[in-house]
Amino acid sequence: MGEVEVVESGSLDGLTAGWEEYGPRTRIMMLGARADRHALRNHGRTVAIEESAVSVFHRPRTERSEIEAEGLNHAIASFQFVDVAMADLGRWMQPLIGQGWTRSEVQIIAANDSSFEDETWACFHHPAIQLPEKIPFSESPASMARKAFVTHPGPILDEASDSEMQNLVASMAVEISQSVEESDDDVPETEPEEAAEDPEPEVQTEPIPMTEENLPPVVEPTPESPLESEMRQVISLLVAGGQEMGDIMEHPEFVEVSERAAAAGVDVWGMFVRLSEES
């Protein structure tokens, strides 16, 4: 239980056939950095879900130039498609939402020489990645037969510490902000779909000298109270589950925690407005 099972070749459609009988499910696209593909493969070990989840990765090949034409650099992006129980969506995304990932919608269209109906996918992506309105793929994401990662319900096996999550986000920012000069075109097309990535080059930075009088003042952030943190988590989970911000204030979970927070003197409306702007 809790292990991430690797299936050498499987698709979302093939591996989850019939699972909807056990409860509603949803499918999302996750757009992260290539450097963090290993961490995202094993993401299921860091969350406690109640139903099995399946994810597959896609490495664009024939459609690379079309993706670049839409303004997305395929060389720095990791394309992952996930089938997860609706009730587990918040649990699956909460660690990444807490690190700044946001939810948008993207249209998946057929690339040249491909044929399938346009599809609209909910896409969670790191804010450093600019998500285009549409992305061309050679196949429908649901039918892509790739190495698949099946996460079974069970206890959390890998604790994602704050420092580890900060490192993941930092590596994303570095990977995405760097100018990518080398291309994957030198990789033979017969290379296995999930071949190991080349090690990322170490980024050398030169410190900028600053005199003491030029140093900016240190502003200590005001720590959130436990109730404020609970409100933030409830709102994040509801957003991850597909709730619109305008409907959240009427949701029973939000009403319950907001009443307790208001009784303790928390500015519930002000905090809700701030979180709405952040999302």
Secondary structure as UniProt FT lines:
FT   STRAND          4..10
FT   HELIX           12..15
FT   TURN            17..18
FT   HELIX           19..22
FT   STRAND          25..33
FT   HELIX           34..36
FT   HELIX           37..41
FT   HELIX           43..46
FT   STRAND          53..58
FT   TURN            62..63
FT   HELIX           64..69
FT   TURN            70..71
FT   HELIX           74..76
FT   STRAND          77..85
FT   HELIX           86..88
FT   HELIX           89..97
FT   TURN            98..100
FT   STRAND          102..110
FT   TURN            112..113
FT   STRAND          119..125
FT   TURN            127..128
FT   STRAND          134..137
FT   HELIX           141..143
FT   STRAND          146..151
FT   HELIX           162..177
FT   HELIX           184..186
FT   TURN            189..190
FT   TURN            193..194
FT   HELIX           212..214
FT   HELIX           226..240
FT   TURN            241..242
FT   HELIX           245..248
FT   TURN            249..250
FT   HELIX           252..263
FT   TURN            264..265
FT   HELIX           268..278
//
